[in-house]
Amino acid sequence: MPSREVEQPLLVDDEEQRAYGASEKVAIIGIDEVDLDDLASTPSFSWKKLWLFTGPGFLMSIAFLDPGNLEGDLQAGAIAGYSLLWLLMWATAMGLLVQLLAARLGVATGKHLAELCREEYPTWARMVLWVMAELALIGADIQEVIGSAIAIQILSNGVLPLWSGVVITALDCFIFLFLENYGVRKLEAFFAVLIATMALSFAWMFGDAKPSGTQLLVGLLVPKLSSKTIRQAVGVVGCIIMPHNVFLHSALVQSREIDHNKKGRVREALRYYSIESTLALVVSFIINLFVTTVFAKGFYGTERANSIGLVNAGQYLQEKYGGGFFPILYIWGIGLLAAGQSSTITGTYAGQFIMGGFLNLRLKKWMRALITRSCAIVPTMIVALVFDTNDATLDVLNEWLNVLQSIQIPFALIPLLCLVSKERIMGIFKTGPILQMVSWLVAALVMVINGYLLLDFFSVEVNGVIYSTVVCAFTGAYVVFIIYLVSQSVTFCSWRSQSKQIQESSN
């Protein structure tokens, strides 16, 4: 009988699609009409295919390297030394699990999380979820833009004020639009350069500081936690999972066209995305490790440990380690700039998916980017004009922004875990009982840790009867909505399925 050729899934760029299809075809000898999935669960591993699927995971990993994370790293190192490195490693592993579930949802359904939330939740609930996602994104974006502005101020020797750095960073959305017009692979290459810049900069700092290898290994392998470092420990875990990043990754994986009618092709994509995302987060973990250990070596046990932050970190490094061949202040500034610029662009990217998915908007790219960028740049410009970089109020503002993002975590995690476990949505790719249990345990742990952070923060910052009453009322509504998301998702999705079937039969 004649042989039949089955083409591999299409990818982003047309040239790569043609090359991929021409060079990677599977000949099925002696079979007329048999699906490839009936012959093998997934095609054999190929390094070329892995390269073609590489990109979305590294864009996702940038959220693990934004200025907020870097500040958490340096404070953990300065205050706790090497003792929280094990927690950083396991927190990254928990973040990887969440991101793999987001990728699984996007690949298996062909839709991203915001779109599925729009379809699966009633109008009032999805509007609340949308507002929460936007607030989390704005909070993250303010930190990222301020981080970039601080880096620009460092690299300009203080000539450029904070507000001018905000303006320069705001213009990066045009870089994003320019690169996106030339294909996703070009955009991914640009981010690869920024990640490489961060890796090189912080590796250089690591080499200059020469942290203790023995203490580093002990910190990774021996869990330690004391009452003096509990707040830094909570910060290490709390800043790993970013709500907007969950929405982003579920959308990024759709940049590769996959034949969803062939389960083997979907399974193949999931395998390559899992490998790529793991590699990306290993790189991000190493970069975070560099930052933590540099500040552990230089400032742990010193008087400056409790006062160090993103604003003064560069100057403290310069005073501690000196100039050398290339002043460490500028090395820090370059790494911070790469972190800030890359995270602000991915934030713009995530904002487009969140707004378009929840509201089903069909706007032009430049309009969506302008709206998304304005939501963050306007409040950031106000912050830059009101606060001076030497003012300690910037650190207080950063704490409030961390709290804002911590509050939003359940509104990305719970819908993700509910949707990815439903056979009606995921088919055979739904999560199994063991993975569901592990995922919910991780989600519960993250929410409890962030709950501790919120309780600790508000117990210090909130005073007076009026403020306490408002916070209690907000907390009550917050808890009720979380309970609704957990308990009503199954009921609603079942009702939704039945209503669709009734509507189809009536038509």
C-alpha positions in Angstrom: 0.0 0.0 0.0 1.2 3.6 -0.6 3.0 5.5 2.1 1.5 8.6 3.6 3.5 11.5 5.0 2.3 13.3 8.1 3.6 16.8 8.6 4.8 18.1 11.9 2.9 21.0 13.7 3.4 24.5 12.2 5.4 27.0 14.2 5.6 30.8 14.4 7.6 32.0 11.5 6.7 30.9 7.9 10.3 30.1 6.9 10.7 27.9 10.0 7.4 26.3 9.3 8.4 25.4 5.8 11.8 24.2 6.8 10.4 22.2 9.7 7.7 20.6 7.6 10.1 19.8 4.7 12.9 18.3 6.8 10.9 16.6 9.6 8.2 14.3 8.1 7.1 11.0 9.3 6.5 8.3 6.7 3.9 5.7 7.7 4.4 2.6 5.5 1.6 0.2 4.7 -1.2 2.2 6.5 -4.0 4.1 4.7 -6.1 5.9 7.2 -4.6 5.5 10.7 -4.0 8.4 13.0 -0.4 8.9 14.2 -1.6 8.8 17.8 -2.7 5.2 17.3 0.9 4.2 16.5 2.8 6.1 19.2 2.0 8.3 22.2 4.4 11.0 21.0 7.0 11.3 18.3 10.7 10.7 19.2 12.7 13.5 20.9 14.4 15.9 18.6 16.8 18.7 19.6 15.7 20.7 16.5 12.0 20.5 17.7 13.1 21.6 21.2 14.8 24.6 19.7 11.7 25.5 17.7 9.5 25.3 20.8 12.0 27.3 22.8 11.0 30.9 23.6 7.7 31.2 25.6 9.3 29.7 28.7 12.1 32.2 28.7 9.7 35.1 28.3 7.7 33.6 31.3 10.9 33.3 33.4 11.5 37.1 33.2 8.8 37.5 35.9 11.1 35.6 38.2 13.9 38.2 37.6 12.0 41.5 37.8 13.3 44.3 40.1 10.9 43.2 42.8 12.4 39.8 42.9 15.9 41.2 42.8 15.1 43.4 45.8 13.7 40.3 47.7 16.9 38.5 46.8 19.3 41.2 48.1 17.3 41.7 51.3 17.2 37.9 51.9 21.0 37.7 51.4 21.8 40.8 53.5 19.5 39.9 56.5 19.5 36.1 56.4 22.8 35.3 54.7 22.9 32.0 52.9 20.3 30.4 55.1 17.3 30.9 52.8 18.9 29.5 49.6 17.0 26.2 50.1 13.8 28.1 50.2 14.6 30.0 47.1 15.2 26.7 45.3 12.0 25.1 46.4 10.0 28.3 45.8 11.3 28.3 42.2 10.2 24.6 41.9 6.7 25.6 43.1 6.6 28.4 40.6 7.6 26.0 37.9 4.7 23.7 38.8 2.3 26.5 38.5 3.7 27.7 35.2 3.7 24.2 33.7 0.0 23.9 34.6 -0.6 27.3 32.8 1.2 26.0 29.7 -0.8 22.7 29.9 -4.0 24.7 29.9 -3.0 26.8 26.9 -1.7 24.0 24.8 -4.5 21.5 25.5 -7.4 24.0 24.9 -5.9 26.4 22.4 -7.2 29.2 24.7 -5.4 31.2 27.4 -6.6 31.5 31.0 -8.3 34.9 30.6 -10.4 33.7 27.7 -11.4 30.6 29.6 -12.3 32.6 32.7 -14.6 34.8 30.5 -16.3 31.7 29.1 -16.6 29.7 32.4 -17.6 32.3 35.0 -20.6 34.5 35.3 -20.3 38.2 34.3 -19.9 39.6 37.8 -17.3 37.0 38.8 -15.2 37.4 35.7 -15.3 41.2 36.1 -13.9 40.9 39.6 -11.2 38.5 38.3 -10.3 41.0 35.6 -10.1 43.9 38.0 -7.9 41.9 40.3 -5.6 40.8 37.5 -5.3 44.4 36.3 -4.4 45.6 39.8 -1.8 42.9 40.1 -0.3 43.9 36.8 -0.3 47.6 37.6 1.5 46.9 40.9 4.1 44.7 39.3 4.6 47.2 36.5 5.2 50.1 38.8 7.9 48.2 40.5 9.5 47.2 37.2 9.4 50.7 35.8 10.8 52.2 39.0 13.5 49.6 38.9 14.4 50.6 35.3 14.4 54.3 36.2 16.7 53.6 39.2 19.1 51.7 36.8 19.0 54.6 34.3 19.8 57.0 37.0 22.8 54.9 38.1 24.2 54.5 34.6 23.8 58.3 34.0 25.7 59.1 37.2 22.6 60.8 38.6 22.2 63.2 35.7 18.8 61.8 34.7 16.2 62.1 37.4 13.8 59.3 38.3 10.9 60.7 36.2 13.0 60.8 33.1 13.9 57.2 33.5 10.2 56.4 33.8 9.6 58.2 30.5 12.4 56.3 28.8 11.0 53.0 30.1 7.5 53.9 29.0 8.8 54.1 25.4 9.8 50.4 25.4 6.3 49.5 24.3 7.3 50.8 20.9 10.3 48.4 20.9 7.8 45.7 21.7 5.5 46.7 18.9 8.4 47.0 16.4 9.8 43.6 17.2 6.4 41.9 17.3 5.7 43.0 13.7 8.8 41.0 12.6 7.5 37.8 14.3 7.5 36.3 17.7 10.9 34.7 17.2 12.5 38.1 16.9 10.9 39.2 20.1 12.0 36.1 21.8 15.6 36.7 20.6 15.5 40.2 22.0 14.5 38.8 25.5 17.2 36.2 25.2 19.7 39.0 24.9 18.3 40.7 28.0 18.4 37.5 30.0 22.0 36.9 28.9 22.8 40.4 30.0 21.4 39.8 33.4 23.2 36.5 33.7 26.5 38.0 32.7 26.2 41.1 34.9 25.2 39.2 38.1 27.8 36.4 37.4 30.4 39.1 37.2 29.3 40.5 40.5 29.4 36.9 41.9 33.0 36.5 40.7 34.0 39.9 42.2 32.4 39.1 45.6 33.7 35.5 45.8 31.0 34.1 48.1 31.8 31.0 50.2 31.1 27.9 48.2 30.7 25.8 51.3 28.2 28.1 52.9 26.4 28.2 49.5 26.0 24.4 49.4 24.9 24.3 53.0 22.3 27.0 52.4 20.9 25.0 49.5 20.9 21.6 51.1 20.2 22.3 54.8 16.8 24.0 55.6 17.1 26.7 58.2 14.5 29.2 59.4 14.6 31.5 62.4 12.2 34.0 63.8 14.5 36.8 62.7 14.3 35.9 59.1 10.7 34.8 58.8 9.7 38.0 56.9 12.5 37.5 54.4 11.4 33.9 54.0 7.8 35.0 53.3 9.1 37.5 50.8 11.2 34.8 48.9 8.1 32.7 48.4 5.7 35.5 47.9 7.5 37.1 45.0 8.0 33.9 43.0 4.4 33.5 41.8 3.2 36.5 39.9 -0.5 36.5 39.0 -0.1 38.2 35.6 2.6 35.6 34.7 0.1 32.8 35.0 -2.1 34.5 32.4 0.9 35.3 30.2 2.3 31.8 30.0 -1.0 30.2 29.1 -1.1 32.6 26.1 2.6 32.5 25.1 2.5 28.7 24.4 -0.1 29.3 21.6 2.6 31.1 19.5 3.3 27.6 18.1 0.5 26.2 15.9 -0.4 22.7 17.0 -2.9 20.3 15.5 -5.3 19.7 18.5 -7.0 16.9 16.7 -3.9 14.8 17.1 -3.3 14.0 20.8 0.3 12.9 20.0 1.1 16.4 18.7 -0.4 18.0 21.8 1.5 15.6 24.0 4.7 16.4 22.1 4.2 20.1 22.6 3.6 19.7 26.3 6.8 17.7 26.6 9.0 20.3 24.8 7.4 23.2 26.7 8.0 21.4 30.0 11.7 20.9 29.1 12.0 24.5 27.9 10.3 26.0 30.9 12.4 24.0 33.3 15.6 25.1 31.6 14.4 28.7 31.7 13.6 28.6 35.5 16.9 26.9 36.2 18.6 29.9 34.6 16.4 32.3 36.6 17.2 30.5 39.8 20.9 30.7 39.2 20.7 34.5 38.5 18.6 34.9 41.8 21.2 32.8 43.5 24.0 35.1 42.3 22.2 38.2 43.7 21.4 36.6 47.1 24.9 35.3 47.7 26.6 38.5 46.7 24.7 40.5 49.2 25.0 37.7 51.8 28.8 37.8 51.5 29.0 41.6 51.6 26.3 42.7 54.1 25.1 39.8 56.3 25.7 40.7 59.9 26.5 44.3 59.2 24.7 47.4 60.4 23.6 48.1 56.8 21.8 44.8 56.4 18.4 46.1 57.5 18.6 49.3 55.5 19.6 48.0 52.1 17.1 48.2 49.3 16.8 48.6 45.5 17.6 52.4 45.7 20.9 52.2 47.7 22.0 48.7 46.8 24.3 49.9 44.0 26.1 52.5 46.1 26.5 49.9 49.0 28.1 47.5 46.5 30.4 50.1 45.2 31.6 51.0 48.7 32.0 47.4 49.7 33.8 46.0 46.7 35.3 49.1 45.1 35.9 49.9 41.5 38.1 47.2 40.0 38.4 46.9 36.2 34.8 47.8 35.8 33.0 49.5 38.7 30.5 47.1 40.3 28.0 49.9 40.6 27.6 50.0 36.8 27.5 46.2 36.6 24.6 46.2 39.0 23.0 49.1 37.0 23.3 47.1 33.7 21.7 44.0 35.3 19.0 46.0 36.9 18.2 47.8 33.7 18.0 44.5 31.8 15.7 43.1 34.4 13.4 46.2 34.5 13.2 46.6 30.7 12.5 43.0 30.0 9.8 42.7 32.7 8.0 45.9 31.7 7.8 44.7 28.1 6.4 41.3 29.2 4.1 43.2 31.5 2.7 45.0 28.5 2.4 41.7 26.7 0.5 40.2 29.6 -1.8 43.2 29.8 -2.9 42.7 26.3 -3.9 39.1 26.9 -5.6 39.9 30.2 -7.7 42.8 28.8 -8.4 41.1 25.5 -9.3 37.8 27.1 -11.6 39.0 29.9 -13.3 41.7 27.8 -13.1 40.0 24.4 -11.7 43.2 22.9 -10.5 43.3 19.3 -8.3 46.3 19.2 -5.2 47.1 17.2 -1.9 46.1 18.8 -0.7 49.7 19.3 -4.0 50.7 20.9 -3.9 47.7 23.3 -0.3 48.4 24.2 -1.0 52.1 24.7 -3.9 51.3 27.1 -2.0 48.7 29.0 1.1 50.9 29.3 -0.9 53.9 30.4 -2.5 52.0 33.3 0.9 51.6 34.8 2.9 54.6 33.6 0.5 57.2 34.9 0.6 56.1 38.6 4.4 55.4 38.2 5.0 58.9 36.9 3.1 60.3 40.0 5.3 58.1 42.2 8.5 59.3 40.5 7.5 63.0 40.8 6.4 62.7 44.4 9.2 60.5 45.8 13.0 61.0 45.6 15.2 58.0 45.1 16.9 58.7 48.4 13.6 58.8 50.3 12.8 55.8 52.4 9.2 56.1 51.4 10.0 54.3 48.2 10.8 51.2 50.2 7.4 51.6 52.0 5.7 52.0 48.7 7.4 48.8 47.5 6.0 46.9 50.5 2.5 48.1 49.7 2.9 47.0 46.1 4.1 43.6 47.2 1.0 43.4 49.4 -1.2 44.4 46.4 0.2 41.6 44.3 0.0 39.0 47.1 -3.7 39.7 47.5 -4.2 38.9 43.8 -2.5 35.5 43.8 -5.6 33.4 44.6 -7.5 35.0 41.7 -5.1 33.5 39.2 -4.2 30.2 41.0 -7.6 29.0 41.9 -9.2 29.4 38.4 -6.1 27.8 36.9 -6.3 24.7 39.1 -10.1 24.4 38.7 -10.0 24.7 34.9 -6.9 22.4 34.3 -8.6 19.6 36.3 -11.8 19.5 34.2 -12.2 16.8 31.6 -14.8 18.8 29.7 -12.2 21.5 29.1 -8.9 19.6 29.0 -10.0 16.2 27.7 -7.4 13.5 28.4 -4.9 16.2 29.4 -6.7 17.1 32.6 -4.6 16.8 35.7 -4.7 13.4 37.5 -5.6 13.0 41.2 -2.0 13.0 42.5 -1.0 16.1 40.5 -4.2 17.8 41.6 -3.5 17.1 45.2 0.1 18.4 44.9 -1.0 21.5 43.0 -3.7 22.4 45.6 -1.2 21.8 48.4 1.3 24.2 46.7 -1.4 26.7 46.1 -2.6 26.5 49.8 0.9 26.9 51.0 1.5 30.0 48.9 -1.8 31.5 50.0 -1.1 30.8 53.7 2.4 32.3 53.4 1.0 35.4 51.7 -1.8 35.5 54.3 0.9 35.7 56.9 2.6 38.5 55.0 -0.7 40.4 54.8 -1.5 39.9 58.5 2.0 41.0 59.5 1.9 44.1 57.3 -1.5 45.3 58.2 -0.9 44.7 61.9 1.9 47.3 61.7 0.6 49.7 59.1 -3.2 49.9 59.9 -4.1 51.9 63.0 -7.4 53.4 64.1 -11.0 52.3 64.2 -12.0 53.5 60.7 -9.0 51.9 58.9 -9.4 48.7 60.9 -13.1 48.5 60.0 -12.4 49.0 56.3 -9.7 46.4 56.3 -11.9 43.9 58.2 -14.8 44.5 55.7 -12.5 44.1 52.8 -11.0 40.9 54.3 -14.4 39.4 54.8 -15.4 40.0 51.1 -12.0 38.8 50.0 -12.4 35.5 51.8 -16.0 35.0 50.7 -15.0 35.4 47.0 -12.1 32.9 47.4 -14.5 30.4 48.9 -16.8 31.0 46.0 -14.1 30.4 43.5 -13.2 27.1 45.1 -16.6 25.8 45.8 -18.7 27.1 43.0 -16.4 26.5 40.0 -17.4 22.9 39.8 -21.1 23.7 40.1 -21.0 26.5 37.6 -18.9 24.7 35.0 -21.3 21.8 35.2 -24.3 24.1 34.8 -22.5 25.9 31.9 -22.0 22.6 30.1 -25.6 21.6 30.6 -26.9 25.0 29.4 -24.8 24.8 26.3 -26.1 21.3 25.5 -29.7 22.5 25.9 -29.0 25.5 23.7 -27.4 23.4 21.0 -30.3 20.9 21.1 -32.9 23.6 20.9 -31.1 25.1 17.8 
